[in-house]
Amino acid sequence: MSIFLHEHSKVIVQGLTGSEGTKHATKMLAAGTRIVGGVNARKAGQSVTINEQDLTVYGTVAEAMRDTGAEVTVIFVPPKFAKDAVIEAIDAGIGLAVVITEGIPVHDAAIMWAHACARGNHTRIIGPNCPGIISPGKSNAGIIPANITGGGRIGLVSKSGTLTYQMMYELRDIGFSTAIGIGGDPIIGTTHIDALQAFQDDPDTDVIVMIGEIGGDAEERAADYIRDHVSKPVVGYVAGFTAPEGKTMGHAGAIVSGSTGTAQAKKQALENAGVKVGKTPTETAE
């Protein structure tokens, strides 16, 4: 079993005809993902051949869902168009929207999330500015390399894309039920807590790895949730122990103010909840 994405998930790609969409759709298909079409209003009715598979390009998400039964969309749309693309997916009622695009204005992300809430949260948003989600050997929705690990019984949730990949590689001999990169922007759709809850409920996940980073209080809130609701073992890593205070580090959400949001404060909160926290990714894997 896996969370949010499985081997039968039917996937469309918004932005399939763009260079990034085509490149990563090729890799997703090679990983076994059931891609059933793409969306680009300007190229509706055309088809794209990838890995000897002809994929129809639809004018809207609603049309693609109607004709293919798609349940998941992966969005490779430039930042200035991303808000409209996500809102279109929400209005169509798709179950999962994986927003890879980085550089989406925070105001746009707030509108996207508010729209999803207003529509009853029928559409789960992963991202934006994230690597996506993979259930190794089953399906891959996003840009996570599929060849660095296999299936197993570890659940991984991470703010950082590259640290997602490193942890998957470090634990490749054990393998993962699902790995999900939630993104590091200030406003994201799926949180650490959402993933922790799903892994706790997944009978094929035995242990959870949680990767956070400096800035905000998401990890502290996740620690409270783990203490009260998670019975499975959790190990963690927090990026940014050497980051200077008051400086934005990489992700827009990684801003430290005084002692709030520091790696040490997050490490302490997690350890107080019974989470073993490594000082490096390798130590965390060990």
C-alpha positions in Angstrom: 0.0 0.0 0.0 1.0 3.6 -0.3 -0.3 7.1 0.6 -2.0 9.4 -1.9 -0.6 7.7 -5.0 -0.7 4.0 -6.1 0.0 1.8 -9.1 -3.5 2.3 -10.5 -3.5 6.1 -10.3 -4.3 7.7 -13.6 -2.1 10.8 -14.1 -2.3 13.8 -16.4 0.3 16.5 -16.9 -0.6 20.2 -17.1 2.2 21.6 -19.2 3.0 18.3 -20.9 4.0 19.9 -24.2 6.7 22.2 -22.5 10.3 21.1 -22.2 10.1 20.3 -18.5 6.7 18.6 -18.8 7.9 16.4 -21.7 11.2 15.5 -20.0 9.7 14.5 -16.7 6.7 12.8 -18.3 9.2 10.6 -20.1 10.8 9.7 -16.8 7.5 9.1 -15.0 6.3 6.7 -17.7 9.6 4.8 -17.5 8.9 4.5 -13.8 5.6 2.9 -14.4 3.3 5.9 -13.9 0.0 5.6 -15.7 0.1 8.9 -17.6 -3.1 9.1 -19.6 -2.9 12.6 -21.2 -1.8 16.2 -20.9 -3.4 19.7 -20.8 -2.6 22.7 -22.8 -5.4 25.0 -24.0 -3.4 26.2 -27.0 -2.6 22.7 -28.2 -5.9 21.0 -27.5 -6.5 18.1 -29.8 -2.9 17.4 -30.6 -1.0 14.3 -29.3 2.5 13.8 -27.9 4.3 10.5 -28.4 6.5 9.6 -25.4 8.1 6.2 -24.9 6.0 4.9 -27.9 2.8 6.0 -26.1 0.5 8.5 -27.7 -0.8 11.0 -25.2 -3.7 13.2 -26.1 -3.5 16.9 -25.2 -6.7 18.3 -23.8 -7.9 21.8 -23.6 -8.9 21.6 -20.0 -8.5 19.4 -16.9 -12.2 18.7 -16.9 -12.1 17.3 -20.4 -9.0 15.2 -19.6 -10.8 13.8 -16.5 -14.0 13.1 -18.5 -12.2 11.2 -21.3 -9.5 9.4 -19.3 -10.7 9.0 -15.7 -7.6 10.9 -14.4 -7.3 11.2 -10.7 -4.0 13.0 -10.4 -2.4 16.0 -12.2 1.2 17.0 -12.2 1.7 20.7 -12.9 4.7 22.0 -14.8 3.2 25.4 -15.6 5.3 28.6 -15.4 4.9 30.6 -12.2 2.7 33.4 -13.7 0.2 30.8 -15.0 0.4 28.3 -12.2 -2.4 29.8 -10.0 -4.9 29.5 -12.8 -3.7 26.0 -13.6 -4.2 24.8 -10.0 -7.6 26.6 -9.7 -8.7 24.8 -12.9 -7.7 21.5 -11.5 -9.6 22.2 -8.2 -12.7 23.3 -10.1 -12.5 20.1 -12.1 -12.6 18.1 -8.9 -9.4 16.1 -9.4 -8.3 14.3 -6.3 -4.5 15.1 -6.2 -2.7 18.1 -7.7 1.1 17.9 -7.5 2.5 21.4 -8.1 6.1 21.2 -9.2 6.5 24.9 -10.2 8.8 27.0 -8.1 8.7 30.8 -7.8 4.9 31.1 -7.4 4.1 34.3 -5.5 3.0 33.7 -1.9 -0.2 35.6 -2.6 -1.0 33.3 -5.5 -0.3 30.2 -3.3 -2.7 31.7 -0.7 -5.4 32.1 -3.3 -4.9 28.5 -4.5 -5.2 27.1 -1.0 -8.2 29.2 -0.1 -9.9 28.1 -3.3 -9.3 24.4 -2.4 -10.7 25.0 1.1 -13.8 26.8 -0.3 -14.4 23.8 -2.6 -14.4 21.4 0.4 -10.7 20.3 0.2 -11.7 17.6 -2.4 -8.4 18.3 -4.1 -5.2 17.5 -2.2 -2.4 19.9 -3.2 1.2 18.8 -2.8 3.6 21.7 -3.2 4.1 24.1 -4.7 7.9 24.2 -5.3 8.2 20.5 -4.5 9.7 17.4 -6.1 6.4 15.5 -5.9 5.5 12.0 -4.6 6.7 8.5 -5.4 5.6 5.1 -4.4 8.7 3.2 -5.7 8.0 0.5 -8.2 4.3 1.6 -8.5 4.0 5.2 -9.5 5.9 8.5 -9.6 4.2 11.9 -9.9 6.8 14.6 -10.1 10.6 14.9 -10.6 11.9 12.4 -7.9 14.5 10.1 -9.5 12.9 6.6 -9.6 16.1 4.7 -9.8 17.7 5.5 -6.5 15.6 3.3 -4.3 13.1 0.5 -4.4 9.9 -0.4 -2.6 10.0 -1.1 1.2 8.3 -0.1 4.4 9.7 3.4 5.2 7.6 6.5 4.8 9.4 9.7 4.1 8.2 13.3 4.2 10.5 16.2 3.5 10.5 19.9 2.9 13.6 19.7 0.7 13.8 18.0 -2.7 17.5 17.2 -2.7 17.4 15.9 0.9 14.5 13.7 -0.2 16.7 12.2 -2.8 19.7 11.8 -0.4 17.6 10.1 2.2 16.1 7.7 -0.3 19.6 6.8 -1.6 21.0 6.4 1.9 18.2 4.0 2.8 17.9 2.3 -0.6 18.7 -1.2 0.8 15.6 -1.0 3.0 13.2 0.9 0.6 10.1 3.1 0.8 6.4 2.7 0.8 6.0 6.3 -0.2 8.3 9.3 -0.3 6.7 12.8 -0.5 8.4 16.1 -0.9 6.0 18.8 0.4 8.0 21.9 -0.6 9.6 24.6 1.4 7.4 27.6 0.5 5.6 29.6 3.2 2.2 28.3 2.0 1.9 24.6 1.0 -1.0 22.3 0.5 0.1 19.1 2.2 2.0 19.5 5.5 4.2 17.3 7.6 1.2 16.5 9.8 -0.9 15.4 6.8 1.8 13.0 5.7 2.4 11.7 9.3 -1.3 11.0 9.7 -1.4 9.1 6.4 1.7 7.1 7.2 0.4 6.3 10.7 -2.8 4.9 9.0 -0.9 3.0 6.3 -0.5 -0.7 7.3 2.5 -1.1 5.0 4.6 1.7 6.5 6.6 0.6 9.6 8.8 3.6 10.3 8.6 7.3 9.3 11.5 9.7 8.4 10.7 13.4 8.6 13.0 16.0 7.2 12.5 19.7 8.1 14.4 22.8 7.9 14.9 26.2 9.6 12.1 28.7 9.5 8.5 28.8 10.6 7.0 26.4 13.2 5.9 23.4 11.1 8.3 21.0 12.7 7.3 22.1 16.2 3.6 21.5 15.3 4.5 18.2 13.8 6.3 17.3 17.0 3.1 18.0 19.0 1.2 15.8 16.6 3.7 12.9 16.8 3.5 13.0 20.6 -0.3 12.8 20.6 -1.1 10.7 17.6 1.8 8.7 16.1 2.7 5.3 17.6 5.1 4.3 14.8 8.8 5.1 15.2 9.8 8.5 13.7 13.3 9.7 13.0 14.1 13.2 11.9 16.6 15.6 10.4 16.4 19.4 10.4 18.5 21.3 7.8 20.2 24.5 8.8 22.2 24.0 12.1 24.9 26.4 10.8 22.6 29.0 9.2 23.0 32.6 10.4 20.0 34.2 12.1 17.7 36.5 10.1 18.9 35.2 6.7 16.7 33.5 4.1 18.3 30.2 3.2 17.2 28.7 -0.1 13.5 28.1 0.4 11.3 31.1 0.9 9.9 29.7 4.1 13.4 29.1 5.6 13.6 32.4 7.6 14.8 32.4 11.2 13.7 35.2 13.5 15.6 35.3 16.8 15.4 31.9 18.5 12.1 31.0 16.6 12.5 28.5 13.8 16.1 27.6 14.5 17.3 24.0 13.8 18.2 23.6 17.5 14.7 24.6 18.7 13.1 22.2 16.2 15.5 19.4 17.1 14.6 19.9 20.8 10.8 19.9 20.1 11.1 16.7 18.1 13.3 14.9 20.7 10.8 15.9 23.4 8.2 14.1 21.4 10.3 10.9 21.2 11.8 11.5 17.7 15.4 10.6 17.2 17.0 13.5 15.3 20.3 13.2 13.4 22.7 16.1 13.1 23.4 15.1 9.4 21.3 13.2 6.8 23.7 10.2 7.1 23.4 10.1 10.9 19.7 10.2 10.5 19.8 7.3 8.0 22.0 5.3 10.4 
